[in-house]
Amino acid sequence: MIVLSEEMQSAILTVREFLSGEDDVWAWGDFLSLPTEDPAVRKLQGICRQLPSEYPPERKIDYCSDAGLLYLRSVLEEIIRSGDVASR
């Protein structure tokens, strides 16, 4: 069984809420900007910060495109399955 740090568990919850549309805008902003001790969380933050440039939104109100959301879902699944962010 893989044990994830508390920081990673919190990050996973925030990303899940973002993906489901139930996110708190402040929680997402905090996740993207606040420092963390966990290198895997820092890697996940970096991936999330890059989504708008790597997967530009089709509408200005969106954070990224649907392809970006699918990619983020796959990253999240990898973290849950392996306990880490795979090199991408």
C-alpha positions as CSV (number, residue, x, y, z in Angstrom):
1,M,0.0,0.0,0.0
2,I,1.3,3.4,-0.9
3,V,1.3,6.1,1.7
4,L,1.0,9.7,0.5
5,S,2.1,12.6,2.6
6,E,-0.6,14.8,4.1
7,E,0.4,17.6,1.7
8,M,-0.1,15.3,-1.3
9,Q,-3.4,14.1,0.1
10,S,-4.6,17.7,0.4
11,A,-3.3,18.5,-3.1
12,I,-5.1,15.5,-4.5
13,L,-8.3,16.7,-2.9
14,T,-7.9,20.2,-4.3
15,V,-7.2,18.9,-7.8
16,R,-10.2,16.5,-7.7
17,E,-12.4,19.4,-6.6
18,F,-11.0,21.5,-9.5
19,L,-11.6,18.8,-12.0
20,S,-15.2,18.3,-10.7
21,G,-16.0,22.0,-10.9
22,E,-16.6,22.0,-7.1
23,D,-13.4,23.9,-6.4
24,D,-13.0,27.0,-4.3
25,V,-11.2,29.5,-6.4
26,W,-9.2,30.5,-3.3
27,A,-8.2,26.9,-2.6
28,W,-7.0,26.4,-6.2
29,G,-5.0,29.7,-6.1
30,D,-3.5,28.7,-2.8
31,F,-2.5,25.3,-4.1
32,L,-0.8,26.8,-7.1
33,S,1.1,29.5,-5.2
34,L,1.9,28.3,-1.6
35,P,5.2,26.7,-0.9
36,T,5.4,23.0,0.0
37,E,8.0,20.7,1.5
38,D,6.9,17.7,-0.6
39,P,8.8,17.5,-3.9
40,A,6.0,15.5,-5.5
41,V,3.5,18.2,-4.6
42,R,5.9,20.9,-6.1
43,K,6.0,18.8,-9.3
44,L,2.2,18.6,-9.4
45,Q,1.9,22.3,-8.8
46,G,4.3,22.9,-11.7
47,I,2.2,20.7,-14.0
48,C,-1.0,22.5,-13.0
49,R,0.6,26.0,-13.5
50,Q,1.6,25.0,-17.0
51,L,-1.8,23.8,-18.1
52,P,-3.0,27.1,-19.5
53,S,0.1,27.5,-21.7
54,E,0.4,23.9,-22.7
55,Y,-3.4,23.4,-23.2
56,P,-4.8,26.8,-23.9
57,P,-8.4,27.3,-23.0
58,E,-10.9,27.7,-25.8
59,R,-13.0,30.1,-23.7
60,K,-11.5,32.9,-21.6
61,I,-13.4,31.7,-18.5
62,D,-11.8,28.3,-18.6
63,Y,-8.4,27.5,-17.0
64,C,-7.3,25.2,-19.8
65,S,-8.7,23.1,-22.6
66,D,-10.5,19.8,-22.2
67,A,-7.4,18.0,-23.3
68,G,-5.5,19.7,-20.4
69,L,-8.2,18.4,-18.0
70,L,-7.8,14.9,-19.4
71,Y,-4.1,15.1,-19.0
72,L,-4.4,16.4,-15.4
73,R,-6.8,13.4,-14.6
74,S,-4.2,11.0,-15.9
75,V,-1.5,12.7,-13.8
76,L,-3.8,12.4,-10.7
77,E,-4.5,8.7,-11.5
78,E,-0.7,8.1,-11.7
79,I,-0.1,9.7,-8.3
80,I,-2.8,7.7,-6.7
81,R,-1.6,4.4,-8.3
82,S,2.1,4.9,-7.8
83,G,2.4,7.5,-5.0
84,D,4.4,9.9,-7.2
85,V,4.2,12.1,-10.3
86,A,5.6,10.2,-13.3
87,S,8.2,11.9,-15.4
88,R,6.4,13.5,-18.3
